[in-house]
Amino acid sequence: MRRLSRKKALSLVKELDAFPKVSESYVETSASGGTVSLLAFSAMALLAVLEFFVYRETWMKYEYSVDKDFSSKLRINIDITVAMKCQHVGADILDLAETMITSNGLQYEPQVIFELTPQQRLWQRTLLLIQNRLREEHALQEVLYKTLLKGAPTALPPREDASMEPLNACRIHGHVYVNKVAGNLHITVGKPIHHPQGHAHIAAFVSHETYNFSHRIDHLSFGEELPGIINPLDGTEKITYNNNQMFQYFITVVPTKLNTYKISADTHQFSVTERERVINHAAGSHGVSGIFVKYDTSSLMVTVSEQHMPLWQFLVRLCGIIGGIFSTTGMLHGLVGFCFDVVCCRFKLGLYRPGEDAQLHQMNNLNHHHTPLLADNPPR
């Protein structure tokens, strides 16, 4: 009984076979079929390798949401060199509500040479070239995101040796924490004085002839510093020969959460608009000489995450490639063979033979002109 039940089960399974086997004696091979098979297998192998490289690649996914974090502090990273002595300039940050005036965390490095060495100048030109490429090719930013830890440091390289250039510049660098509201980082003449009614800069003892706000922004960023990231103002250099020059940078800061397979960080992107003008009260151009960086935070937050093709999707695409090429080449081979039979060989059942047709035509002519041996009405 068990054997009978097993046989019935096996026979039922055989009837459900959707891939019936054909005996080799009924299979006919041809040279054209072998050639098409080689081409199909080569195409399958090539596309499978290319699909594997696509599977290894990753892409960046951008998601936008409302920034609900207003209580945390905003970190500003600064590295600016001004072509004036440190005792003549002062830097501080004032927010929109004028409730926070700070310069804590900023360091003044005197005895600095403003002119760059050939190696430093090469670094600056390379950085500016990358900046221009980033403005033209936005996809390069994704490459920087995916290779953060491999990126070289973007800081200005130190001088190789001592120089005889005059030490007439001041380097202001460091980081400060401010409220997440609009604010103004300004570098102007005189040291800042803090008092409850606001703030002021003591500029009475500084000669007007010493004003020179030519500057170089080696680094300016918001949020956590990430290696390899190039910010829009890095490497910017402004040269002026007027003592009453005002430089303004209007910045919009966008909170950004970066999640890649190598790092997760909370940082900030920003866009910038530059403006510069000469202060001339007689001509109606009012203001104060100096460097002013006005920033404002965006209410939107961008989440940048690195995505990867799942394994099941790669297998499905691979099966589609193999099955599609196999089916397509089979149909094309059959269609080409059918057309070849129609054009060159006609149909095999009615094969066209000119010699036999000529012989049949001659025999028909002989039958029509042959004189009968017996008359139809013989004489009596």
C-alpha positions in Angstrom: 0.0 0.0 0.0 2.8 2.4 0.8 4.5 1.7 -2.5 1.3 2.3 -4.4 0.8 5.6 -2.6 4.4 6.6 -3.3 3.9 5.8 -7.0 0.7 7.8 -7.1 2.4 10.7 -5.5 5.4 10.5 -7.9 3.1 10.3 -10.9 1.1 13.3 -9.7 4.3 15.3 -9.2 5.4 14.3 -12.8 2.1 15.5 -14.2 2.7 18.9 -12.6 6.1 19.2 -14.3 6.2 22.5 -16.1 9.5 21.8 -17.7 9.1 18.7 -19.8 12.3 17.1 -21.1 12.9 16.4 -24.8 14.9 13.4 -25.8 18.3 14.1 -27.3 17.4 12.1 -30.4 14.7 14.7 -31.3 17.0 17.6 -30.8 18.8 19.0 -33.9 21.8 21.3 -33.5 23.2 23.7 -36.0 26.1 26.0 -36.5 23.9 29.1 -36.5 22.3 28.0 -33.2 25.8 27.5 -31.6 26.9 30.9 -32.8 23.8 32.6 -31.3 24.3 30.7 -28.1 27.9 31.9 -27.8 26.8 35.5 -28.3 24.0 35.1 -25.8 26.3 33.6 -23.2 28.9 36.4 -23.8 26.2 39.1 -23.4 24.9 37.4 -20.2 28.3 37.3 -18.7 29.1 41.0 -19.6 25.8 42.3 -18.3 26.1 40.2 -15.1 29.5 41.7 -14.4 28.2 45.3 -15.0 25.2 44.6 -12.8 27.5 43.5 -10.1 29.4 46.8 -10.2 26.0 48.6 -10.0 25.1 46.5 -7.0 28.4 47.5 -5.3 27.7 51.3 -5.8 25.8 53.4 -3.3 23.8 56.6 -3.7 22.8 59.4 -1.4 19.1 59.9 -0.5 17.9 63.3 0.6 14.9 63.7 2.9 13.5 67.0 4.1 11.7 67.7 7.3 11.0 70.6 9.7 13.8 71.3 12.2 12.2 71.1 15.6 15.4 71.5 17.6 15.6 75.2 18.6 17.1 74.8 22.1 20.6 73.5 21.0 23.5 75.7 20.3 25.0 76.3 16.9 28.8 75.9 16.5 30.7 78.3 14.2 34.2 77.3 13.2 36.3 80.2 12.1 39.8 80.6 10.6 40.3 84.1 9.0 43.5 86.0 8.4 43.2 89.8 8.2 45.9 92.1 6.8 46.0 94.2 10.0 47.7 93.9 13.3 45.9 92.1 16.1 45.8 95.1 18.4 43.9 97.0 15.8 41.0 94.6 15.1 38.4 92.9 17.1 35.9 90.1 16.4 32.6 89.2 18.1 29.2 87.7 17.3 25.8 89.4 18.0 22.6 87.5 17.4 19.3 89.0 16.2 17.8 89.6 19.6 21.0 91.2 20.8 21.0 88.9 23.8 24.2 87.2 23.2 27.5 88.9 22.5 30.4 86.6 22.5 34.0 86.3 21.4 34.9 83.4 23.8 36.6 80.7 21.9 38.2 83.0 19.3 42.0 83.2 19.5 44.1 86.0 18.0 47.4 84.9 16.5 49.7 87.9 15.9 52.9 88.0 13.9 51.4 86.4 10.9 52.5 86.8 7.2 49.5 87.6 5.0 51.3 86.6 1.7 51.2 82.9 0.9 54.2 80.8 0.0 54.2 79.0 -3.4 53.1 75.7 -1.8 50.2 77.5 0.1 49.3 79.4 -3.1 49.1 76.1 -4.9 46.8 74.7 -2.2 44.6 77.8 -2.5 44.3 77.5 -6.3 43.5 73.8 -6.0 40.8 74.6 -3.4 39.2 77.3 -5.6 39.3 75.0 -8.6 37.4 72.3 -6.5 34.9 75.1 -5.4 34.2 76.0 -9.0 33.7 72.3 -9.9 31.3 71.8 -7.0 29.2 74.8 -8.2 29.0 73.2 -11.7 28.7 69.6 -10.8 26.5 69.1 -7.8 26.9 65.3 -7.9 30.5 65.8 -6.7 29.2 66.7 -3.2 27.9 63.1 -2.9 31.3 61.8 -3.7 32.7 63.9 -0.8 30.0 62.6 1.5 30.8 59.0 0.7 34.6 59.5 1.1 34.7 61.6 4.2 37.3 59.7 6.1 39.5 59.4 3.1 39.6 63.1 2.4 42.7 65.1 3.0 42.6 67.9 5.5 41.5 71.1 4.0 43.5 73.3 6.4 46.1 75.7 5.1 49.5 73.9 5.1 52.2 75.5 7.3 55.1 77.5 5.9 58.1 75.5 4.9 60.7 77.9 6.2 61.1 81.3 7.8 60.3 84.2 5.5 61.5 87.8 5.4 58.0 89.1 4.7 56.7 91.7 7.2 54.5 90.3 10.0 51.6 92.5 9.3 48.6 90.2 9.6 46.4 88.7 12.3 44.9 85.2 12.3 41.6 84.9 14.1 40.6 81.2 14.6 38.6 79.0 16.9 35.0 78.0 17.4 32.1 79.6 19.3 28.6 78.4 20.3 25.7 80.7 19.6 21.9 80.5 19.7 20.1 79.0 16.6 18.8 82.4 15.5 20.1 84.9 13.0 23.3 86.6 13.9 26.2 88.7 12.7 29.9 87.8 12.9 31.8 91.0 12.4 35.5 91.8 12.3 36.2 95.6 12.5 38.5 98.1 13.9 39.0 98.2 17.7 38.5 95.7 20.4 34.9 95.0 21.4 33.5 96.2 24.7 30.6 94.4 26.4 28.0 96.3 28.3 24.3 95.7 29.1 23.1 98.2 26.5 24.9 96.5 23.6 28.4 96.5 22.4 31.0 98.8 20.9 34.5 98.8 19.4 37.2 101.2 20.6 38.6 102.6 17.4 39.6 106.1 18.5 43.2 105.1 19.0 43.6 103.4 15.6 44.9 105.5 12.7 42.7 105.6 9.6 45.7 104.9 7.4 46.2 101.5 9.0 42.8 100.3 7.9 43.2 97.3 5.6 40.5 94.7 5.6 42.1 92.5 2.9 41.4 89.0 4.2 41.6 85.3 3.5 39.0 82.8 4.8 40.9 79.6 5.2 37.9 77.9 6.8 34.4 78.8 7.8 31.8 76.2 8.7 28.8 75.5 10.9 28.3 72.5 13.1 30.6 69.6 13.6 33.8 69.7 11.6 34.1 66.8 9.2 37.4 65.9 7.4 37.3 66.2 3.7 34.3 68.4 3.4 34.9 71.6 1.4 32.7 74.6 2.4 31.7 77.4 0.0 34.0 80.0 1.5 37.1 77.9 2.1 40.0 79.5 0.3 38.3 82.8 -0.4 40.7 85.8 -0.6 39.7 89.4 -0.9 42.3 92.1 -1.6 41.5 95.8 -1.3 43.6 99.0 -1.6 41.0 101.3 -0.1 40.9 102.0 3.7 37.1 102.3 3.8 36.2 98.9 2.4 33.2 96.9 3.7 32.9 93.1 2.9 29.6 91.4 3.5 28.7 87.7 3.4 25.0 86.7 3.6 24.7 83.1 4.7 21.8 80.7 5.0 22.5 77.8 7.2 20.7 74.5 6.7 20.9 71.8 9.4 22.0 68.5 8.0 22.1 65.0 9.4 24.6 62.8 7.6 24.4 59.0 7.8 26.8 57.0 5.7 28.3 53.6 6.2 31.4 55.2 7.6 30.2 58.1 9.7 27.1 59.6 11.3 27.2 63.3 12.2 25.1 66.4 12.7 26.5 69.2 10.5 25.3 72.2 8.6 25.4 73.2 4.9 25.1 76.8 3.9 24.8 79.0 0.8 26.4 82.4 0.6 26.0 85.7 -1.3 28.9 88.1 -1.3 28.9 91.9 -1.5 31.6 94.5 -1.1 31.5 98.3 -1.3 33.5 101.4 -0.4 32.2 103.5 2.5 31.8 107.1 1.4 29.4 109.1 3.5 29.6 112.0 1.0 28.3 109.8 -1.8 25.6 108.2 0.4 27.4 104.9 1.0 27.1 104.7 4.8 28.4 102.0 7.0 31.5 100.8 8.9 34.6 99.4 7.4 35.2 95.7 8.2 34.2 92.1 7.5 30.6 91.2 8.2 29.2 87.6 8.1 25.5 87.7 8.5 24.0 84.2 8.9 20.4 82.9 9.3 19.3 79.4 10.1 16.7 77.6 7.9 13.6 76.0 9.3 14.1 72.9 7.2 16.4 70.1 8.0 18.1 67.8 5.4 18.8 64.2 6.2 21.4 62.7 3.8 21.7 58.9 4.0 23.7 56.5 2.0 21.6 53.8 0.3 22.6 50.4 -1.1 20.8 48.1 -3.5 19.4 45.1 -1.5 20.5 41.6 -2.3 17.1 40.3 -3.4 16.8 43.2 -5.9 20.2 42.3 -7.3 19.2 38.7 -7.7 15.9 39.6 -9.4 17.7 42.0 -11.8 20.2 39.3 -12.6 17.5 36.7 -13.3 15.8 39.2 -15.5 19.0 39.8 -17.5 19.7 36.1 -18.0 16.1 35.1 -18.8 15.5 38.1 -21.1 18.6 37.5 -23.1 17.9 33.8 -23.4 14.3 34.4 -24.6 15.1 37.3 -26.9 18.0 35.5 -28.7 15.9 32.4 -29.1 13.1 34.4 -30.8 15.5 36.4 -32.9 17.2 33.2 -34.1 13.9 31.6 -35.0 12.8 34.8 -36.9 16.0 35.1 -38.8 15.9 31.4 -39.7 12.3 31.7 -40.9 13.2 34.7 -43.1 16.2 32.9 -44.5 14.0 29.9 -45.5 11.5 32.2 -47.1 13.9 34.3 -49.1 16.6 31.8 -50.1 15.1 28.3 -50.0 11.4 28.9 -50.3 9.4 26.4 -48.3 10.7 22.9 -47.9 7.4 21.3 -48.9 7.3 23.1 -52.3 11.0 23.2 -53.2 11.7 25.2 -56.4 13.7 23.2 -59.1 14.1 24.9 -62.5 15.5 21.7 -64.3 12.6 19.5 -63.5 10.1 22.2 -64.5 11.7 22.4 -67.9 11.5 18.7 -68.5 7.8 18.6 -67.5 7.1 21.5 -69.9 8.7 19.6 -72.8 6.7 16.4 -72.1 3.5 18.4 -72.1 4.3 19.8 -75.6 5.0 16.4 -77.0 1.7 15.1 -75.7 -0.2 17.9 -77.4 1.4 17.4 -80.9 1.5 13.5 -81.0 -0.7 11.9 -83.8 -2.9 9.1 -82.5 -2.3 5.6 -84.0 -6.0 4.7 -84.1 -8.6 7.0 -85.5 -11.7 7.8 -83.6 -14.0 6.7 -86.4 -12.2 3.8 -88.3 -13.6 3.1 -91.9 -15.9 0.2 -92.3 
